[in-house]
Amino acid sequence: MVRLRQPIFQEMFGLAAASVIRLWHSTLRVRTLSLDSTRHPWDPNRRPCVYAIWHDSIFAVLGARAKAVALISQHHDGELIARTAKWLGFATVRGSSTRGGAAALREIQQITQGRHLLITPDGPRGPRHKVKPGLIYAAQTLKRPIVLIGIGYDPYWQIDSWDRSCLPKPFGKIYAVFSEPINIHPLASPSSMSDWCCRIENRFIQISNIAWHWSRTRQRPVPGVVRFLSCSPITVGTNQDGKTG
């Protein structure tokens, strides 16, 4: 473990892990569905956004080769993840909603030109599938919409970890459902943060359920039904009377 904290070993670990992940992804088939009928990922030069994915599904996007900055925690194993992400083509910023968040946001503002931001809102240590305020702050600060990514696999393994991470078996399929953009009003009141988190969290769970249902039934969701299940597009912000809406 001491050796893994040395830069040379971290770099070697990152290269090896990235090679395995790239080979693994080459065997997988990816099926996508977008609730706003656009193709994802968007062109970050024209429509930069904040993509959010649950911590247990992060493997699904590692082979995407998208122009994105990944927000990675300052936990001791975060450096290994950051080195791996770098070899996979992601830029990285170290920080989370609880450690280094303000400094990370300042750095993000400087390096996200022409790149999306990728966040796991329930990372790095949970609770599982709970949206933390960091996601809202990032979208509000960057003035970018949030797009949620629900993931399902067929077939898959599930790991005995705090987030019960799932990994698609080689030669399996990834089912990805992208939400319609969620816009955060730049003047939204911090006092309503818990309400925003709750609403986005509920939406996220619905979209994830759609992805898993798709993976199990192999029946592509009907757009009209998807919109009904995932509710109408959310625009979170403050009205002229100061209430959230």
Secondary structure as GFF3:
##gff-version 3
##sequence-region A 1 245
A	DSSP	three_ten_helix	3	5	.	.	.	ID=ss1
A	DSSP	alpha_helix	7	26	.	.	.	ID=ss2
A	DSSP	beta_strand	29	34	.	.	.	ID=ss3
A	DSSP	beta_strand	50	53	.	.	.	ID=ss4
A	DSSP	three_ten_helix	55	61	.	.	.	ID=ss5
A	DSSP	beta_strand	68	72	.	.	.	ID=ss6
A	DSSP	alpha_helix	78	87	.	.	.	ID=ss7
A	DSSP	beta_strand	91	94	.	.	.	ID=ss8
A	DSSP	alpha_helix	101	111	.	.	.	ID=ss9
A	DSSP	beta_strand	116	119	.	.	.	ID=ss10
A	DSSP	alpha_helix	133	142	.	.	.	ID=ss11
A	DSSP	beta_strand	146	158	.	.	.	ID=ss12
A	DSSP	beta_strand	166	178	.	.	.	ID=ss13
A	DSSP	beta_strand	183	184	.	.	.	ID=ss14
A	DSSP	three_ten_helix	190	192	.	.	.	ID=ss15
A	DSSP	alpha_helix	193	217	.	.	.	ID=ss16
A	DSSP	alpha_helix	223	229	.	.	.	ID=ss17
A	DSSP	beta_strand	235	236	.	.	.	ID=ss18
###
